[in-house]
Amino acid sequence: MVRKLRAARVIQATTELLVSRDHVKGRPPPGIPAWYQAVRTIPPAEVLTRPYPAQHRPLNPHQKKPRNLYRPTELVYPEDELRQDFYRDHPWELARPMMVLELDGEDARHRDWSRGLEQPGMRLSGESVVQRQLWLMENAEMSKEGAYDQARKEFYLLRQREEIEQRIAVEEARIVGAYFGKSLLRVGMELEDKAYEKWKAWAAAEIQKAKVAAAQSELAANTLPDASGEADGEAAP
């Protein structure tokens, strides 16, 4: 059996080609391929056997014939279950705008969840409750349900305070002459009213068409026997 190592030596061949073209006069410098650094950092395997991936959870001892041994295992984090529980109980929190952009990828290291849900540079959201609950479970040795209840109470108080501050700010702005456009609820109700009026006009037109068709069919049913009778009378003499 001939071992084909052309794919394994692709980074070596590419490097030699780039170096050789650098010394050729009269030709532009070669451009480095987009995949060069990635393949150079993580070169392809030179063995013909498939490597056994790292297991992030123990195998089932009761399973006689394990399956998918060489398939990468699914990564599961403790926050996944907590996040799922929170958004199942508070689905409307998903409708709030959320900032998913990070500055340096290490924003989580600058936050101290022992202080509570309010963190610098982070808006109050469901993720705050999840991280606070996880901290209480790992550091305060609280149960999952107890940590969830405490984090929810803190979340409700802060959310209530935000709504009160927003309402007071709107009232103060209106006192000095500020004008706010239609709310999202008002816009949605107007769109529903337009759709209803459009449907109402369409339904009225369809009903009118049905009445006209019924009248025409009834008129045709009443006139057909008379016409046949007159034709028989004329043919008799």
C-alpha positions in Angstrom: 0.0 0.0 0.0 1.4 3.4 -1.0 1.1 6.1 1.5 -0.1 9.4 0.0 1.3 12.2 2.1 0.7 15.0 -0.4 -2.0 16.5 1.7 0.1 16.3 4.9 2.9 18.2 3.2 0.8 21.0 1.8 2.2 23.5 4.2 5.8 22.5 3.5 5.3 22.7 -0.3 3.5 26.1 0.0 6.4 27.5 2.2 9.0 26.4 -0.3 7.0 27.9 -3.2 6.7 31.2 -1.4 10.4 31.3 -0.6 11.4 30.4 -4.1 9.2 33.1 -5.6 10.7 35.7 -3.4 14.1 35.4 -5.2 12.7 35.6 -8.7 13.4 39.0 -10.2 10.8 40.8 -12.2 7.8 39.1 -10.5 5.5 40.6 -7.9 5.8 39.2 -4.3 3.4 36.2 -3.8 0.4 36.7 -1.7 0.0 34.5 1.4 -3.1 32.3 1.2 -5.8 32.9 3.7 -5.5 29.3 5.1 -1.7 29.4 5.4 -1.5 30.6 9.1 -4.3 28.2 10.2 -2.8 25.1 8.6 0.6 26.1 9.8 -0.6 26.3 13.4 -2.7 23.2 13.2 -1.1 20.9 10.5 -3.0 17.9 9.2 -2.4 14.6 10.8 0.3 12.4 9.3 -1.1 9.1 10.7 -3.6 7.1 8.7 -5.7 6.3 11.8 -8.4 8.6 13.0 -7.6 10.2 16.3 -9.9 9.6 19.2 -11.5 12.9 20.2 -11.4 14.2 23.8 -14.5 13.2 25.8 -16.2 15.9 27.7 -18.5 13.6 29.5 -18.2 9.9 30.6 -19.5 7.2 28.4 -22.6 5.2 29.3 -21.4 2.0 31.0 -24.7 0.2 30.2 -24.3 0.7 26.5 -23.0 -2.5 25.0 -21.8 -1.1 21.7 -20.7 2.5 21.9 -21.6 4.6 18.9 -20.0 7.7 17.3 -16.7 7.2 19.1 -14.8 9.3 16.6 -17.4 12.1 16.4 -16.5 15.2 18.4 -18.6 15.3 21.5 -21.1 18.1 22.2 -19.9 20.9 24.4 -22.3 21.4 27.3 -21.8 24.3 29.8 -23.6 24.7 33.2 -25.1 28.0 32.0 -27.0 26.4 29.2 -29.6 24.7 31.4 -29.9 27.8 33.6 -30.3 30.0 30.6 -33.0 27.7 29.2 -34.9 27.8 32.4 -34.9 31.6 32.7 -36.0 32.3 29.1 -38.7 29.6 29.4 -40.2 31.5 32.4 -39.5 35.0 30.8 -40.0 34.7 27.1 -40.5 38.4 26.6 -37.0 39.1 27.7 -35.8 37.8 24.4 -37.6 40.7 22.7 -35.4 43.3 24.4 -32.4 44.5 22.4 -29.1 42.9 23.5 -25.5 43.8 22.9 -23.5 40.8 21.8 -20.3 42.6 20.8 -17.3 42.4 23.1 -14.3 44.6 23.2 -11.4 42.2 23.7 -13.1 38.8 24.3 -12.4 38.9 28.0 -15.2 41.1 29.2 -16.4 38.3 31.6 -13.2 38.7 33.6 -13.9 42.3 34.5 -17.2 41.4 36.2 -17.7 40.5 39.8 -21.0 38.7 40.3 -20.7 38.7 44.0 -21.9 42.3 44.0 -25.2 41.6 42.3 -26.7 41.9 38.9 -25.5 45.4 38.2 -22.2 45.2 36.3 -20.1 48.0 34.6 -20.6 48.1 30.9 -23.4 45.5 30.8 -27.1 46.1 30.6 -29.5 44.2 32.8 -30.7 41.1 30.9 -31.3 37.4 31.4 -27.6 36.7 31.1 -27.1 38.7 34.3 -29.5 36.4 36.1 -27.8 33.3 34.7 -24.3 34.4 35.8 -25.6 35.5 39.2 -27.3 32.2 39.8 -24.2 30.3 38.7 -22.1 32.3 41.1 -24.5 31.6 44.0 -24.5 27.9 43.3 -20.7 27.7 43.1 -19.7 30.1 45.9 -22.6 30.5 48.2 -23.3 26.7 48.1 -27.0 27.3 47.3 -29.2 24.9 45.5 -30.3 25.5 41.9 -33.8 26.5 42.9 -32.7 28.8 45.8 -30.1 30.6 43.7 -32.7 31.0 40.9 -35.2 32.5 43.3 -32.7 35.0 44.8 -31.4 36.0 41.4 -35.0 36.5 40.1 -35.9 38.7 43.1 -32.9 40.9 42.5 -33.7 41.0 38.8 -37.4 42.0 39.4 -36.4 44.9 41.7 -33.9 46.3 39.3 -36.2 46.0 36.3 -39.0 47.7 38.3 -36.6 50.5 39.2 -35.7 50.9 35.5 -39.3 51.1 34.4 -40.1 53.7 37.1 -37.1 55.8 36.1 -38.1 55.7 32.5 -41.7 56.7 33.2 -40.6 59.6 35.4 -38.2 60.8 32.7 -40.9 60.7 30.1 -43.3 62.7 32.4 -40.6 65.3 33.1 -39.8 65.7 29.4 -43.5 66.2 28.5 -43.8 68.9 31.1 -41.1 71.0 29.4 -42.7 70.5 26.0 -41.1 67.3 24.6 -43.2 65.3 22.2 -42.9 61.6 21.8 -44.2 59.8 18.8 -46.5 56.8 18.8 -45.6 54.0 21.0 -45.0 50.5 19.6 -48.3 49.4 21.0 -50.1 52.2 19.3 -48.4 51.5 16.0 -49.2 47.8 16.3 -52.9 48.6 17.0 -53.1 50.9 14.0 -51.6 48.2 11.7 -54.1 45.7 13.1 -57.0 48.2 12.4 -55.8 48.7 8.8 -55.6 44.9 8.2 -59.1 44.5 9.7 -60.6 47.2 7.5 -58.9 45.7 4.5 -60.3 42.3 5.3 -63.7 43.8 6.0 -63.9 45.4 2.6 -62.8 42.2 0.9 -65.4 40.2 2.9 -68.2 42.6 1.9 -67.2 42.4 -1.8 -67.1 38.6 -1.6 -70.6 38.6 0.0 -71.9 40.9 -2.7 -70.5 38.6 -5.4 -72.1 35.6 -3.7 -75.5 37.4 -3.6 -75.3 38.4 -7.2 -74.3 34.9 -8.3 -77.2 33.4 -6.2 -79.7 35.9 -7.7 -78.5 35.0 -11.2 -78.8 31.3 -10.7 -82.3 31.7 -9.2 -83.4 33.8 -12.1 -82.1 31.3 -14.6 -83.8 28.5 -12.7 -87.2 30.3 -12.9 -87.0 31.3 -16.6 -85.9 27.9 -18.1 -89.2 26.0 -17.6 -91.2 28.9 -19.2 -89.0 29.0 -22.2 -89.3 25.2 -22.7 -93.1 25.4 -22.3 -93.4 28.1 -25.0 -91.2 26.1 -27.3 -93.5 23.0 -26.9 -96.6 25.2 -27.5 -95.3 26.6 -30.7 -94.3 23.2 -32.0 -97.7 21.5 -31.3 -99.9 23.2 -34.1 
